[in-house]
Amino acid sequence: MIDEYECAYDAMSRRAKTILAGALVELVQSRQGRFLKQDGSGWVEIPDAMARSKVANCFRSLRLRNKKKGNGGAAV
């Protein structure tokens, strides 16, 4: 899903990016998906705010990977 929205996300305002990240979290959850983290006793579901942050981080990571590819793998 991140790949599908990559171009649109990059062109959005900060507020719109937050809204899109929230919408993607809701979409995953509507398909019975969950956002999890491992703690000392196993896997636990994370709060929606943390999930939105993780989705936004995925967009940033993808953008950085694509920039590095465009530069022949050189660090940016």
JOLIN-V833966 format. One line per field, one symbol per residue. ss: DSSP state (H for helix, E for strand, L for the rest). phi: phi as a letter, one per 40 degrees, with the letter a starting at -180 (. if undefined). psi: psi as a letter, one per 30 degrees, with the letter a starting at -180 (. if undefined). A space follows every 10 residues. Layout:
ss = ???
phi = ???
psi = ???
This chain:
ss = LHHHHHHHHH HLLHHHHHHH HHHHHHHHHH LLLLLEEEEL LEEEELLHHH HHHHHHHHHH HHHHHHHHHH LLLLLL
phi = .ddcbdcccc cccdcccccc dccccccccc cgcbbbbcbc bhcbcccdcc cdcccccccc cccccccccc cggccb
psi = eeeegeeeef flleeeeeee eeeeeeeeef ggllkllkaf gakkklleee eeeeeeeeee eeeeeeeeef gggkk.
